[in-house]
Amino acid sequence: MDDINVLHHRCLLNLRRRIRDIRDGRPVQERYMRLLKDGDTLSYQGNSEEVGCYVAGHPLSKGNCYFEVTIVDTGVRGTIAVGLVPKFYRLDHQPGWLPYSVAYHADNGKLYNGNPVGQQFGPKCARGDRIGCGIHSENIEAGFTTVFFTKNGKEVGSVGVPVSAEGLFPAVGMHSMGEEVKVDLLAEWFLEEDDSMMMVDSHEDDWARLYDVRVSGTDYPRNRHPGWSRGSVAYHADDGKIFHGSGFGDAFGPRCFKGDIMGCGIMFPRDYILDGEGDIDDWDQLEVRPAQAGVQNVLYLNDEEEEDEDGEEVEQGQEGRKVTVFFTRNGKLMGRREMVVPPGGLYPTVGMLSSGEKVKVDLHPLSG
C-alpha cells in the first residue's frame, strides 16, 4: 500500500511540474521510450513486441511547420511511423493510433488518423528514404489544419485534422529490432515544379499560360467566374457555395482557405452518348434548371424529403448527355451535381477575382 501511495505522490508531482512549466511558458522537454537517442539519431531498443515512441519538445508552428525523418535502417519489419501527436501522447502507441494524432507508416504506406486501422495513402518506404511531415499553418488558430506528408521531397498527400490548444508535436514510432532513423526538426520543404502542375495567379499574363484550362469550350467568357454562365458548374472557395449556370449560388460545403485542396471530377453513366451520337444541335436548346434541384451534399444532408422530381427532369433527347459532376475538399467528397454536357464538352477551369490570389493547378492528380 505504501508503494502505491508513493507512486501516486510522484504522479501528482509530475503533473504539477508540467502545469507549472506550461504557466511559466517554459518549453516541455522531448520525450521518448524504448528508444536510444544519440544526437539526431533514434534507434529502437525494445523487444519487437512493444512500441517505442519519440515526441519532440516543441509543436509545429508558423515559423517551423515541417520536419523530416530519414530511414537509416528498417530493422526486422520496418514498422516506422512519422507524424504529429498531442503534447502528452502515450509513448507505448504508434503515432496515428490514438485520437488527435496522425501518421504515415513506412512498412505499409498507410495513413493512420486517430485510429489503429489505417487507410491506403502512399508508397512504402525503405532504407534511405526521407519521410516528411508538415502543416499548412494559416488556419491553425481555428482548431483545424491540413497535415501533409512527403517522400523524398515529393508530396504524397494531405489530410485535415483537429488541433488542440497545445498544438501538434512531431513524433516518430518504431516497433521492431534494428530500426534506426535520423530526425531533422528544422527541415524545410519547397514545392518542386513539374510539367503537370502550374502556378497561376489572378493576373492576366499568368492566365495566358493556361491554354488548356477552360470550361464549356473556348466560347466561355473570360470575365465571368466558373458557374456563372450557362453550361458551367463550380464550387466557390470564398463562401462554400455551388454555382450552376447562375450568378446566384446555393449552400454546398465549407469555405476553403490557404492550403486546402479543392478537387473536381465527372462520373459518366454507362449509357452516356459520345459526341456526335446525340441529337443536341443547338446550344440554346439546353435548359438550365434551378440550382437546388440537383445538389446532393454529403456533409450537409438533412432529413427533409426531396423536392418534386419535375425539377430534376431533363428533356428526353438530352438524357444520354447527362453526367454527375462532383467536388472534393482535401480528399473528401463535398457533394454532387447532375448536369447536361454542353456541346464541346466540359473543361477544367479556375476563376479568381481579387489581386494576390494564387493557386497550384494539378491536371493529373493521383486520386482514386
Secondary structure, 3 states (H helix, E strand, C coil): CHHHHHHHHHHHHHHHHHHHHHHHCCCCCCEEECEEEECCEEEECCCCCCCEEEECCCCCCCCCCEEEEEEEEECCCCCCEEEEECCCCCCCCCCCCCCCCEEEECCCCEEEECCCCCEECCCCCCCCCEEEEEEEHHHHHHCEEEEEEEECCEEEEEEEEECCCCCCEEEEEECCCCEEEEEECCCCCCCCCCCCEEEEECCHHHHCCCCCCCCCCCCCCCCCCCCCCCCCEEECCCCCEEEECCCCCEECCCCCCCCCCEEEEEECCCCCCCCCCCCCCCHHHCCCCCHHHHEEECCCCCCCCCCCHHHHCCCHHHHHHEEEEEEEECCEEEEEEEEECCCCCCCCCCCCCCCCCEEEEECCCCCC
